[in-house]
Amino acid sequence: MTRTAPVTVTLGGVYFDGHSSRDRAARLTLGPVVTLTLDGEAHTFTPADLSVDPPVPGVRRVVRLPGGARFETTDFAPLLAWERAGGRNRTLRGVAWLESQWGSALAAVAVAFALLGAFIVWGIPALATQAARATPRGVLASFDEQTLRVLEEQDLIGPSGLPRERQEALQREFRQVQAWAGGGYPYRLLLRDGEPAGDTGVGANAFALPNGTIVMTDQLVALARSDRELLGVLAHETGHVTRRHGLATVYQGLGLGLVGTLITGDLVSSTSFAAAVPAAILRGGYSRAAETEADRVAADFMLGRYGSTRPLQDILTRLDAAEDTEDTAGVDREGSWLDVFRSHPVTRDRVAALKALEGR
């Protein structure tokens, strides 16, 4: 550390003995020998006996003396010169200078907001993913049951109106996907009416809950032109289960509350989770990365079974066309077509990606 030649300065200020709040006028001379003049008496120290608190704009500087005593002064310039000569508080003096500059303060605020924005955009999703992976399997069943109860109470789903024979056939088909998906989840397929109270339900939809419960609506079954299309959808949903996308999506929807969850180690209650699902998944959709990953899982299934992803491409395109038709007609279907299966990314990109996967 480079130091300039030693300097001697004299400061005016007040002295506190460290035992009472009473202040006394004093002078402090800083040099090779430090002299405190108090009530006409001189007390000497060495520079090594002192410590100087870092500067705070608008506040008296504090020189700490042996025995808990301190000397406070507003003679900033001579004290700063002595510090510079001795190389004291170099870093903290720089911080204090920055704090005293309006431009630097505004820049610091801008940087703080930028960091906060980056945390919201990238940090919270990363934390949500880690929280989803760390959630014990034992709590997932409760999440599924509570979520289904909320969806039924809000008339987003209801009992299926499909004939029993059709339901049984779809359950048999689903067992192919269930056996293939793996991951140790207790998969089950629930067939439900997506419009139990008119146009306010989830409509033509399929979505997966964290413990492997997959809900597929009568409206989606009606839209499909083959069971292969539906199996592609179901394979896609198992991808969301095994990658825990649903958990991560809901945790991300909880926002900064997730940070407290991770810090304290407390799990989100099943009731809180269930209440967050409709907004976080059914209306918000999965992230682009999550949908793309689940599409790859579905493509692996389709290519292994049928050698083509075309059935999945077809139902994606048909879902998109149905949505456009409803938009043109001015139908307000709040939750019915804002579904997890086709929200992000846009359909044409997903179809193009599925076509590309066939050429691997």
Stockholm file with secondary structure:
# STOCKHOLM 1.0

chainA/1-360         MTRTAPVTVTLGGVYFDGHSSRDRAARLTLGPVVTLTLDGEAHTFTPADLSVDPPVPGVRRVVRLPGGARFETTDFAPLLAWERAGGRNRTLRGVAWLESQWGSALAAVAVAFALLGAFIVWGIPALATQAARATPRGVLASFDEQTLRVLEEQDLIGPSGLPRERQEALQREFRQVQAWAGGGYPYRLLLRDGEPAGDTGVGANAFALPNGTIVMTDQLVALARSDRELLGVLAHETGHVTRRHGLATVYQGLGLGLVGTLITGDLVSSTSFAAAVPAAILRGGYSRAAETEADRVAADFMLGRYGSTRPLQDILTRLDAAEDTEDTAGVDREGSWLDVFRSHPVTRDRVAALKALEGR
#=GR chainA/1-360 SS CCCCCCCCEEEEEEEECSSSSCCEEEEEEESSSEEEEETTEEEEECGGGCEECCCCTTSCEEEECGGGCEEEECCHHHHHHHHHHHTTTHHHHHHHHHHHCHHHHHHHHHHHHHHHHHIIIIIHHHHHHHHHHHSCGGGHHHHHHHHHHHHHHTTSCEECCSCHHHHHHHHHHHHHHHHHHCTTCCCEEEEEESCTTSTTSCCSCEEECTTSEEEEEHHHHHHCSSHHHHHHHHHHHHHHHHTTHHHHHHHHHTTTHHHHHHHHCCCCCHHHHHHHHIIIIITTCCCHHHHHHHHHHHHHHHHHHHSCCHHHHHHHHHHHHHHHHHHHHTCCCTTTSSCTTSSSSCHHHHHHHHHHHHTC
#=GC SS_cons         CCCCCCCCEEEEEEEECSSSSCCEEEEEEESSSEEEEETTEEEEECGGGCEECCCCTTSCEEEECGGGCEEEECCHHHHHHHHHHHTTTHHHHHHHHHHHCHHHHHHHHHHHHHHHHHIIIIIHHHHHHHHHHHSCGGGHHHHHHHHHHHHHHTTSCEECCSCHHHHHHHHHHHHHHHHHHCTTCCCEEEEEESCTTSTTSCCSCEEECTTSEEEEEHHHHHHCSSHHHHHHHHHHHHHHHHTTHHHHHHHHHTTTHHHHHHHHCCCCCHHHHHHHHIIIIITTCCCHHHHHHHHHHHHHHHHHHHSCCHHHHHHHHHHHHHHHHHHHHTCCCTTTSSCTTSSSSCHHHHHHHHHHHHTC
//
